[in-house]
Amino acid sequence: MRQHSELFEALKRSPFRARFKLGPRDQAYLRDKGIEDVVAHAKRFIAERLAPASPVNDGKQTPWRGHPVFVAQHATATCCRGCLMKWHHIAKGRELSREEQDYVVGVITSWLKTQSSSQPQPSQPELF
């Protein structure tokens, strides 16, 4: 597993990975649900779709859109076991340990927090 700072610097240098950003709908979802709920979704997605030794449809199990976590997975190369091996040095062919699952969720969470802090917040209407 890589240090977050080293990983995010490498991801910035990848034209493919760097192009992923949360769209308005995903930003609104993250804002409305809150980071805690979205991270809970990430934990479930990782446990069900990425953690098994041989995930169903590996390499195609993560949709491109439809949830902020899916976008984050593609942006952080946590979308399939091949990307986990290439970018994070986590071997294929075995179930992810709890520590590895926590690492993946931590990477996704860091990216989501960066995205939510870099987006302008909707202005509040003045009441008086």
PEVEN-V66701 format. One line per field, one symbol per residue. psi: psi as a letter, one per 40 degrees, with the letter a starting at -180 (. if undefined). A space follows every 10 residues. Layout:
psi=???
//
This chain:
psi=iiiddddddd ddehdddeeh ihiddddddd dddidddddd dddddddddd didgihfhee ehidieiddd dddddeffdi dddddddefh iieiihiddd dddddddddd dddddddehh iiihihd.
//
